[in-house]
């Protein structure tokens, strides 16, 4: 998008929406949402997650879009311009965003590596005659279970690293050759294809014996098992899912056309994103119950169930290959926006040419990301090391979604709600008065000022045990 350094904007609101959706839709929908709903207890988690999407994520996305379009700059430059102060502490949000991007990329590139590996495995027929047991074994092999007992140079340890590095080579190449535009065009084709394939998965899953139990799990709301940690995880997922609190959407907002309605675009993006997540959930949970997989199985849930969905189905192997290929595309799209954050931050802040900045970032991500690849399972090569009681994989995930992004989002909402003048905010939300949506703008401003930031703080304090909800 901004790979050539030119700020050329998007031809239409639809194009800008699609690109923002390209960042939002990714492994979060297909991998993370289902497994977290599984570990979070099903329906209750879903309800809490949706609450955070509407009361926290959407107001923050509106704030990011407003800040981005008002300034027509990325996160660092935007705060400098809007405050009129080149040394404003608000540009620290840009730094925090770069930090979040790194933390996410460390484990995201690893999971994307598993998806690449599954795409390859599907192409070579590894999933023919798959059973619940062999699916579990295949996943264990993919993530390097038992690596702690092996030497670093064994295939157990090196295979997941190989795929992760391949992911980074692909993403780095796309960024440095400046073909992101082409990829984004590809995503616009791939996204509907992924949608269609998910619908096929759902139909198949719903016709499996015992599918009803999966639906009951997904829609039966029981708040009894909800802990402060589960509430925080649901809020973190809302940030992660919609790529918020780190400046990504500020950059995308800066490309919106003047006539785009920023007060409703985030709602559309969030609803489209929820639809894709729900399709993934509707494909996975009936299968989980039909085959007797543990719903709280964790990060392996997608990788164990999807091969089972397609087993014993006409063209199953071909569809399975298509499924992982499209998931790989969605993951690549999200990663382009992730690597973009530290790349533009680094090139603006330290005057490093974009290409070099992209390369440096991919190397950093690869070097640290190896720690995630070796710790996805406790028995992995680095699985024995724990920091703050967590392995690296979980730590990177936790710090980004549950700490850095909420803090960034809080600051962004405060900036839009308090630092920007009421008239300035309304001007941007109403496209200089042409939309006549004063009432809606006033409502959004109330959310930005009194609801969203308060919720973020309350949930963080609740998780820390400082207050009790
Ligand atoms: N939203 C992406 C997903 O769900 C992940 C992401 C987070 C992308 C933050 C960019 C920034 O897969």
Boltz pocket constraint, residues with backbone or C-beta under 6 A from the ligand:
constraints:
  - pocket:
      binder: B
      contacts: [[A, 23], [A, 24], [A, 25], [A, 26], [A, 27], [A, 28], [A, 29], [A, 104], [A, 239], [A, 240], [A, 241], [A, 242], [A, 243], [A, 244], [A, 248], [A, 334], [A, 335], [A, 337], [A, 338]]
      max_distance: 6.0
